[in-house]
Amino acid sequence: MRIALAQCSSGTDPAENLRLVGELTREAAAAGAELVVFPEAMMCRFGVPLGDVAEPLDGPWARRVAEIAEETGTAVIAGMFTPSGDGRVRNTLVIAVPGAPMRGYHKIHLYDAFGFAESATVAPGDEPVVVEIAGHRVGVATCYDIRFPALFTELAGRGAELIVVPASWGAGPGKREQWQLLASARALDSATFVAAVGQAEPDDPRVRESKAPTGIGYSRISDPFGSVVADHGSGQQLGVHDIDLSVVGKAREASAVLANQRDIPRSGPNE
């Protein structure tokens, strides 16, 4: 499978960000990509009121993403925001596959960590999502989800061979190392390929210094054995990569982490 990692920086204008989605998707399609993955918050970067830009999954922003996928013949996954119905928004991935109904994934694990409270403005989702792209099963997760192995093993159990993780990773001491380590660890946990695609480090120093997680770059593809297939730097980059998904079956047979997994009963601290 040939996939493109669109490591880029979104701004605060959804229309301009949509133009960038179209431009990079056409470039990826010209290079033969069957799937192009954009970062979390591609519709609008973090650090500004999100309710002002949120649209339903059948609204004009997501519909245009689906049109771009149809026009280019390339599947597109990109981060956006949808209304939640309780005054907050949902952190949503639009999943547009040519010839198939548009799907969405609402981020399950919210980034209430490192001094940031995503749940103050974002409502959580509750349903893992796996879709078929180019004859393969692809699971999705978003940013902070990458810290939760159970989601990745659940996606693998639903047949995912590749799990893509759009993100807008927060900056800070050790955060780059955590991001890249987690991508490889989740690939090992689930015996899948993991493509972790981050927002590039913003060019504007005022955005970089924001408390909001606006991206550090360093996208990574890891194979089911945890080996690094591709790494990006901090800046904007469209990388097109071939991955051999037949490796997934070999990894699952060799490591048997999914077959050997057992449910561990929970108990109180003194039981």
Protein Blocks (a to p, Z undefined) as FASTA:
>chain_A
ZZddddddddfblklmmmmmmmmmmmmmmnopabdcddehklpcghiafklmgccfklmk
lmmmmmmmmmnopacdddddddehlopacdddddddehiacdddddfbdcdeehiafklm
pccdfbdcdddeehiacdddehjlmmmmklmmmmmmnopabdcddddddedehklmmmmm
mmmmmmmmnopacddddddddfblklmmpmbdgbjgjiacddfkopafbdcdfbdcdddd
dddfklmmmmmmmnommmmpccdddddfkZZ
